[in-house]
């Protein structure tokens, strides 16, 4: 993966004009300790308000937004650095509510790959693509906890902020998790004990997998999923379920699950599910449309995605060579359900639109991280697929920023307003005119500090 390192803010501060004459004392040199002024940009703030041309933002030395508004009204602190963005577009960093970290090298997944180095590499790659916060969905080992604690203590990490579900619950012999990491459960008692263990570690949410992998594996019984949900709620933790089938979505919503982390993909959602989700406040936490698209994208040569420089920036040379291999493409295309995957994607897209129109709360997530689902790129692919599903670009952006922060309960993230963390992307073109413009990344800031960004 290649990155370009942003020039230091000292270089950007060359736009600052300091006036003086005669014996007047020199103005103090611009200093990060005095804060920053970003000016001359169009603001897309993540609240759903219309884009605001001619904007400016004062970022305090703590990395939070001290003021945002019309550039003509900006009053930065004395000595603050000024960065003229030259008419570019500023939007909040993306928040991906369904990722997996650290277990994959090239295209090989193994729990032994999970190290502090591999996790930080993924989090830096997310940030380089403008994904400034992620929720890791149930395949972390315990080293994620001190890393998360360090981030929250500093408030200004140099990589994407992380939330975690720790180790999610998998039914014995069933689908999900990472072998060697996730310990299977087979009874309600074991399920409750597993939830207790995760709660004691201080995870942010509880995750479990309810799936039979298209009829090839045992499915978690109702009494086990009910025990997980009940025990999580005893710990005042929200619990999220991996589902595929409509009947399973109805089951866990009826049992009180707080969110679904994939769309229903076997058939159209019905009014009964919509009504139940609205009544209970159940979120469609993540749709993972990009996950569904990736299930067949690598089996149809020549694949446009493989030749996209924005994609290639996320992929190691070894992984890209494997993906381009005709032998591997033939293997993917010969899978027993390969020709079913496009229909699953179409169903997921249609169901997301039905849930949206029906008033069900929904968030944003990709299921990126497993082999072939690359950190950062998939978040932008997800936005494009949401627009294909019937969202406007502005709606998709709000879902992936302000709304996603609402799901996390992260009151200082997701929107570019006074008091919030200055986690943002600077774009060369208007993403509300064309969602593909989120890929034209000029700069990314985390807590007011620039980080390295992708170089397609």
C-alpha positions as CSV (number, residue, x, y, z in Angstrom):
1,X,0.0,0.0,0.0
2,X,1.4,3.4,-0.8
3,X,0.7,6.6,1.0
4,X,1.8,10.2,0.6
5,X,2.8,12.1,3.7
6,X,1.1,15.4,4.1
7,X,3.4,18.4,4.2
8,X,3.7,19.9,7.6
9,X,1.3,22.6,8.6
10,X,4.2,25.0,8.7
11,X,4.3,24.8,4.9
12,X,0.6,25.3,4.7
13,X,0.9,28.3,7.0
14,X,2.7,30.2,4.3
15,X,-0.7,31.7,3.4
16,X,-0.8,33.5,6.7
17,X,-0.1,37.2,6.1
18,X,1.6,39.1,8.9
19,X,1.6,42.8,8.7
20,X,4.0,45.2,10.5
21,X,5.9,48.4,10.0
22,X,8.3,50.7,11.8
23,X,9.3,49.7,15.3
24,X,6.1,47.7,15.9
25,X,7.0,44.4,17.6
26,X,6.9,41.4,15.4
27,X,3.8,39.2,15.5
28,X,4.4,35.8,17.3
29,X,5.2,33.0,14.9
30,X,2.3,30.8,14.0
31,X,2.1,27.9,16.5
32,X,0.1,24.7,16.7
33,X,-0.1,25.4,20.4
34,X,-2.2,28.5,19.6
35,X,-4.6,26.5,17.4
36,X,-5.3,26.5,13.7
37,X,-7.6,28.2,11.2
38,X,-8.8,26.3,8.2
39,X,-10.5,28.7,5.8
40,X,-12.0,29.1,2.3
41,X,-13.8,25.8,1.9
42,X,-17.3,24.4,1.5
43,X,-18.5,22.7,4.7
44,X,-20.5,19.5,4.7
45,X,-20.9,19.1,8.5
46,X,-22.6,15.7,8.8
47,X,-25.8,17.0,10.4
48,X,-27.8,16.9,7.2
49,X,-27.7,20.7,6.7
50,X,-27.0,22.0,3.2
51,X,-23.4,22.4,2.2
52,X,-22.1,25.8,3.3
53,X,-19.6,27.6,0.9
54,X,-17.2,30.2,2.2
55,X,-16.7,28.5,5.5
56,X,-13.9,28.5,8.1
57,X,-13.0,26.5,11.2
58,X,-11.0,27.3,14.2
59,X,-9.4,24.2,15.8
60,X,-8.1,24.5,19.3
61,X,-4.8,23.2,20.6
62,X,-6.7,20.2,22.1
63,X,-7.8,19.1,18.6
64,X,-11.4,20.1,19.1
65,X,-13.4,22.5,16.9
66,X,-13.5,25.8,18.8
67,X,-15.6,27.6,16.2
68,X,-17.0,27.0,12.7
69,X,-18.9,29.4,10.5
70,X,-18.6,31.9,7.6
71,X,-15.0,32.7,6.8
72,X,-15.7,36.4,7.0
73,X,-16.6,36.0,10.7
74,X,-13.6,33.9,11.7
75,X,-11.6,35.2,14.7
76,X,-8.7,32.8,15.3
77,X,-6.5,33.1,18.4
78,X,-3.4,35.3,18.0
79,X,-0.6,33.2,16.6
80,X,-2.8,30.5,15.2
81,X,-1.7,28.8,12.0
82,X,-3.9,29.5,9.0
83,X,-4.5,27.0,6.2
84,X,-6.3,28.3,3.1
85,X,-8.0,25.4,1.5
86,X,-8.6,27.1,-1.8
87,X,-12.3,26.3,-2.2
88,X,-12.0,22.6,-1.4
89,X,-14.7,20.6,0.4
90,X,-14.6,19.6,4.1
91,X,-16.7,16.8,5.6
92,X,-16.4,14.6,8.7
93,X,-14.3,11.5,8.7
94,X,-16.3,8.4,8.0
95,X,-17.4,6.0,10.8
96,X,-17.4,2.3,9.8
97,X,-19.6,0.3,12.2
98,X,-18.5,-3.1,11.0
99,X,-14.9,-4.0,10.5
100,X,-12.5,-6.7,11.4
101,X,-8.9,-5.9,12.4
102,X,-5.5,-7.5,12.4
103,X,-6.1,-11.1,11.4
104,X,-5.2,-11.0,7.7
105,X,-1.9,-10.8,5.9
106,X,-2.3,-10.6,2.1
107,X,-5.2,-12.9,1.6
108,X,-4.6,-15.3,4.5
109,X,-6.6,-15.1,7.7
110,X,-5.1,-16.5,10.9
111,X,-5.6,-15.5,14.5
112,X,-1.8,-15.7,14.9
113,X,-1.5,-12.7,12.5
114,X,-3.2,-10.5,15.1
115,X,-0.5,-8.3,16.7
116,X,-0.3,-4.7,17.8
117,X,1.6,-4.0,14.6
118,X,-1.1,-5.6,12.4
119,X,-3.9,-3.8,14.1
120,X,-2.2,-0.4,14.0
121,X,-1.4,-1.0,10.3
122,X,-5.1,-1.5,9.6
123,X,-6.2,1.5,11.7
124,X,-3.7,3.7,9.9
125,X,-5.0,2.5,6.5
126,X,-8.5,3.3,7.6
127,X,-7.4,6.8,8.5
128,X,-5.6,7.2,5.2
129,X,-8.9,6.6,3.4
130,X,-10.7,9.1,5.6
131,X,-12.3,6.5,7.9
132,X,-11.5,8.1,11.3
133,X,-13.5,5.7,13.6
134,X,-14.3,2.0,13.4
135,X,-16.2,-0.6,15.4
136,X,-14.4,-3.9,15.3
137,X,-17.0,-6.6,15.2
138,X,-16.1,-9.6,17.3
139,X,-12.7,-10.9,16.1
140,X,-10.2,-9.0,18.3
141,X,-7.9,-10.5,20.9
142,X,-7.4,-8.7,24.2
143,X,-4.5,-6.4,23.0
144,X,-7.2,-4.2,21.5
145,X,-8.2,-3.1,24.9
146,X,-5.0,-1.2,26.0
147,X,-4.7,0.3,22.5
148,X,-8.3,1.6,22.8
149,X,-7.5,2.9,26.3
150,X,-4.4,4.8,25.0
151,X,-6.5,6.4,22.3
152,X,-9.2,7.5,24.6
153,X,-6.7,8.9,27.1
154,X,-4.9,10.9,24.5
155,X,-8.0,12.0,22.6
156,X,-5.8,12.6,19.5
157,X,-4.7,9.3,18.0
158,X,-2.6,9.1,14.8
159,X,-4.8,6.3,13.4
160,X,-8.6,5.6,13.3
161,X,-10.3,5.6,16.7
162,X,-11.5,2.1,17.7
163,X,-14.5,0.6,19.4
164,X,-14.6,-3.2,19.9
165,X,-16.9,-6.2,20.4
166,X,-14.0,-8.2,21.7
167,X,-14.6,-11.9,20.9
168,X,-18.1,-12.5,19.5
169,X,-20.1,-15.6,20.2
170,X,-20.2,-18.5,17.7
171,X,-22.3,-21.6,18.0
172,X,-20.3,-24.9,18.2
173,X,-19.8,-26.3,14.7
174,X,-21.4,-23.2,13.2
175,X,-20.4,-20.2,11.1
176,X,-18.5,-17.2,12.2
177,X,-15.5,-15.8,14.0
178,X,-11.9,-16.7,13.4
179,X,-10.8,-20.3,14.3
180,X,-8.6,-20.3,17.3
181,X,-9.8,-16.9,18.5
182,X,-13.6,-17.2,19.0
183,X,-14.5,-20.0,21.5
184,X,-17.7,-21.7,20.4
185,X,-20.7,-22.0,22.8
186,X,-23.3,-24.8,22.7
187,X,-25.7,-24.1,25.6
188,X,-27.4,-21.1,27.1
189,X,-25.1,-21.5,30.2
190,X,-22.0,-21.3,28.1
191,X,-23.4,-18.4,26.2
192,X,-24.1,-16.4,29.3
193,X,-20.6,-17.2,30.7
194,X,-19.1,-16.0,27.4
195,X,-21.0,-12.7,27.6
196,X,-19.9,-12.3,31.2
197,X,-16.3,-12.7,30.2
198,X,-16.5,-10.0,27.5
199,X,-18.4,-7.6,29.8
200,X,-15.6,-8.0,32.4
201,X,-13.1,-6.9,29.8
202,X,-15.0,-3.7,29.1
203,X,-16.1,-4.3,25.5
204,X,-18.3,-1.7,23.8
205,X,-20.9,-4.1,22.4
206,X,-21.6,-7.8,22.3
207,X,-21.7,-9.6,18.9
208,X,-22.9,-13.1,17.9
209,X,-23.2,-15.0,14.6
210,X,-26.5,-16.5,13.6
211,X,-26.1,-18.2,10.3
212,X,-25.9,-21.6,8.7
213,X,-23.7,-20.6,5.7
214,X,-26.4,-21.3,3.2
215,X,-27.4,-24.6,4.8
216,X,-23.9,-26.0,5.2
217,X,-23.4,-25.6,9.0
218,X,-25.4,-25.8,12.2
219,X,-27.4,-22.7,13.2
220,X,-27.4,-21.3,16.7
221,X,-30.6,-22.4,18.4
222,X,-33.1,-19.8,19.7
223,X,-32.4,-20.6,23.4
224,X,-28.7,-19.7,22.9
225,X,-29.3,-16.5,21.1
226,X,-31.9,-15.5,23.7
227,X,-29.4,-16.2,26.5
228,X,-26.8,-14.0,24.8
229,X,-29.2,-11.1,24.4
230,X,-30.6,-11.4,27.9
231,X,-27.1,-11.6,29.5
232,X,-25.7,-8.7,27.5
233,X,-28.7,-6.5,28.6
234,X,-28.0,-7.5,32.3
235,X,-24.6,-5.9,31.8
236,X,-26.2,-2.9,30.1
237,X,-24.5,-3.7,26.9
238,X,-26.1,-3.6,23.5
239,X,-25.9,-6.8,21.5
240,X,-25.6,-7.1,17.7
241,X,-26.3,-10.1,15.5
242,X,-24.9,-11.4,12.2
243,X,-27.9,-12.6,10.2
244,X,-28.7,-13.6,6.6
245,X,-32.3,-14.9,6.6
246,X,-35.5,-12.9,7.1
247,X,-36.7,-15.5,9.6
248,X,-33.6,-15.1,11.7
249,X,-33.8,-11.4,11.7
250,X,-37.4,-11.7,13.0
251,X,-36.3,-14.1,15.6
252,X,-33.5,-12.0,17.1
253,X,-35.5,-8.7,16.9
254,X,-38.3,-10.5,18.8
255,X,-35.7,-11.6,21.4
256,X,-34.6,-8.0,21.9
257,X,-31.4,-7.7,19.9
258,X,-30.2,-4.1,19.5
259,X,-29.0,-4.2,16.0
260,X,-28.4,-6.3,12.8
261,X,-24.9,-6.1,11.3
262,X,-25.9,-7.3,7.8
263,X,-28.9,-6.8,5.6
264,X,-31.5,-9.6,5.2
265,X,-30.4,-11.2,1.9
266,X,-32.6,-14.1,1.2
267,X,-35.9,-12.3,0.5
268,X,-37.6,-8.9,0.8
269,X,-38.1,-7.6,4.3
270,X,-41.8,-7.5,5.2
271,X,-43.8,-5.0,7.1
272,X,-43.8,-7.2,10.2
273,X,-40.0,-6.9,10.5
274,X,-40.1,-3.2,9.8
275,X,-42.8,-2.6,12.4
276,X,-41.0,-4.7,15.0
277,X,-37.7,-2.9,14.4
278,X,-39.3,0.5,14.7
279,X,-41.3,-0.5,17.9
280,X,-38.2,-1.9,19.6
281,X,-35.7,0.7,18.3
282,X,-33.6,-2.0,16.6
283,X,-30.9,-0.6,14.3
284,X,-29.9,-1.9,11.0
285,X,-26.4,-1.1,12.2
286,X,-24.6,-2.0,9.0
287,X,-25.7,-3.1,5.5
288,X,-22.4,-4.5,4.3
289,X,-23.3,-4.0,0.6
290,X,-19.7,-3.9,-0.4
291,X,-19.2,-7.2,1.3
292,X,-21.9,-8.7,-0.9
293,X,-20.4,-7.1,-4.0
294,X,-17.0,-8.5,-3.3
295,X,-18.3,-12.0,-3.2
296,X,-18.4,-12.1,-7.0
297,X,-16.3,-9.0,-8.1
298,X,-13.1,-11.0,-8.0
299,X,-14.4,-13.8,-10.2
300,X,-15.3,-11.9,-13.3
301,X,-12.2,-11.0,-15.4
302,X,-11.2,-8.5,-16.3
303,X,-12.3,-6.9,-13.1
304,X,-12.5,-3.1,-13.2
305,X,-11.9,-2.9,-9.4
306,X,-8.5,-4.6,-9.7
307,X,-7.3,-1.9,-12.1
308,X,-8.6,1.0,-10.0
309,X,-5.6,2.9,-8.5
310,X,-7.7,3.9,-5.5
311,X,-8.3,0.2,-4.8
312,X,-4.7,-0.8,-5.5
313,X,-3.5,1.7,-2.8
314,X,-5.3,-0.5,-0.2
315,X,-3.8,-3.9,-1.4
316,X,-0.4,-5.4,-0.9
317,X,1.4,-6.4,-4.1
318,X,1.1,-10.1,-3.2
319,X,-2.6,-9.8,-2.6
320,X,-3.1,-7.9,-5.8
321,X,-1.2,-10.6,-7.8
322,X,-3.3,-13.3,-6.3
323,X,-6.5,-11.4,-7.1
324,X,-5.4,-11.0,-10.7
325,X,-4.5,-14.6,-11.1
326,X,-6.7,-16.3,-13.7
327,X,-6.5,-19.5,-11.7
328,X,-7.9,-17.8,-8.6
329,X,-10.6,-16.0,-10.6
330,X,-11.7,-19.4,-12.0
331,X,-11.7,-20.8,-8.5
332,X,-13.9,-18.0,-7.2
333,X,-16.3,-18.3,-10.2
334,X,-16.6,-22.0,-9.8
335,X,-18.0,-21.7,-6.2
336,X,-21.4,-23.4,-5.6
337,X,-23.1,-20.1,-4.9
338,X,-21.2,-17.8,-7.1
339,X,-24.1,-17.1,-9.4
340,X,-26.4,-16.4,-6.4
341,X,-24.3,-13.6,-5.0
342,X,-25.4,-10.8,-7.4
343,X,-29.0,-11.5,-6.4
344,X,-28.1,-11.4,-2.7
345,X,-26.6,-8.0,-3.3
346,X,-29.7,-6.8,-5.1
347,X,-31.9,-8.0,-2.3
348,X,-29.7,-6.3,0.3
349,X,-29.9,-3.0,-1.6
350,X,-33.6,-3.2,-2.0
351,X,-34.1,-4.1,1.7
352,X,-32.0,-1.2,2.9
353,X,-34.2,1.2,0.9
354,X,-37.3,-0.5,2.4
355,X,-36.0,-0.1,5.9
356,X,-35.0,3.5,5.2
357,X,-38.5,4.4,3.8
358,X,-40.1,2.5,6.6
359,X,-38.4,4.6,9.3
360,X,-36.1,2.0,10.7
361,X,-32.8,3.5,12.2
362,X,-29.8,2.5,10.1
363,X,-26.1,3.0,10.2
364,X,-23.1,2.4,8.0
365,X,-20.7,-0.6,7.9
366,X,-18.8,-2.7,5.4
367,X,-17.6,-6.0,7.0
368,X,-14.1,-5.1,5.7
369,X,-11.0,-6.8,7.1
370,X,-11.4,-10.5,6.1
371,X,-9.5,-11.7,3.0
372,X,-10.4,-9.6,0.0
373,X,-12.2,-6.9,1.9
374,X,-9.7,-4.1,2.2
375,X,-9.6,-1.5,4.9
376,X,-10.7,2.0,3.8
377,X,-11.5,1.3,0.2
378,X,-14.6,-0.7,1.1
379,X,-16.1,2.3,3.0
380,X,-16.1,4.4,-0.2
381,X,-17.5,1.5,-2.2
382,X,-20.2,1.2,0.4
383,X,-21.2,4.8,0.0
384,X,-21.5,4.3,-3.8
385,X,-23.6,1.2,-3.3
386,X,-25.9,3.1,-0.9
387,X,-26.5,5.8,-3.6
388,X,-27.2,3.0,-6.1
389,X,-29.8,1.8,-3.5
390,X,-31.7,5.0,-3.6
391,X,-29.9,7.3,-1.2
392,X,-28.8,10.8,-2.2
393,X,-25.1,11.4,-1.8
394,X,-25.9,13.8,1.1
395,X,-28.0,11.1,2.8
396,X,-25.2,8.5,2.4
397,X,-22.6,10.9,3.9
398,X,-24.8,11.7,6.9
399,X,-25.4,8.0,7.5
400,X,-21.6,7.4,7.5
401,X,-20.8,10.3,9.8
402,X,-23.4,11.9,12.1
403,X,-25.8,9.0,12.2
404,X,-23.0,6.4,12.8
405,X,-21.8,8.5,15.7
406,X,-25.3,8.5,17.2
407,X,-25.3,4.7,17.2
408,X,-22.0,4.7,19.0
409,X,-23.2,7.2,21.5
410,X,-20.0,9.2,20.6
411,X,-21.2,12.7,21.3
412,X,-17.9,14.3,20.2
413,X,-17.6,12.6,16.9
414,X,-19.4,12.5,13.5
415,X,-20.3,16.1,12.8
416,X,-18.2,19.2,12.4
417,X,-19.6,21.5,15.1
418,X,-18.1,23.5,17.9
419,X,-16.9,21.2,20.7
420,X,-16.5,18.1,18.5
421,X,-13.2,16.4,17.6
422,X,-11.7,17.8,14.4
423,X,-11.8,14.5,12.6
424,X,-12.3,15.4,8.9
425,X,-11.5,14.9,5.3
426,X,-10.5,17.6,2.8
427,X,-11.8,16.7,-0.7
428,X,-10.9,18.2,-4.1
429,X,-14.4,17.9,-5.4
430,X,-18.0,18.0,-4.1
431,X,-19.2,14.7,-2.7
432,X,-22.8,15.8,-2.6
433,X,-22.7,16.2,-6.4
434,X,-21.1,12.8,-7.0
435,X,-20.5,10.3,-4.2
436,X,-17.3,9.1,-6.0
437,X,-15.8,12.5,-5.1
438,X,-15.2,11.1,-1.5
439,X,-12.3,9.3,-3.2
440,X,-10.6,12.6,-4.2
441,X,-8.9,12.9,-0.8
442,X,-6.6,15.9,-0.3
443,X,-6.0,15.7,3.4
444,X,-7.3,13.9,6.5
445,X,-7.2,15.3,10.0
446,X,-7.6,13.3,13.3
447,X,-8.1,15.5,16.3
448,X,-6.9,18.4,14.3
449,X,-3.7,16.7,13.2
450,X,-3.0,15.8,9.6
451,X,-2.3,12.1,8.9
452,X,-0.9,10.3,5.8
453,X,-3.5,9.8,3.1
454,X,-3.8,7.4,0.2
455,X,-2.0,8.1,-3.0
456,X,-3.8,6.3,-5.9
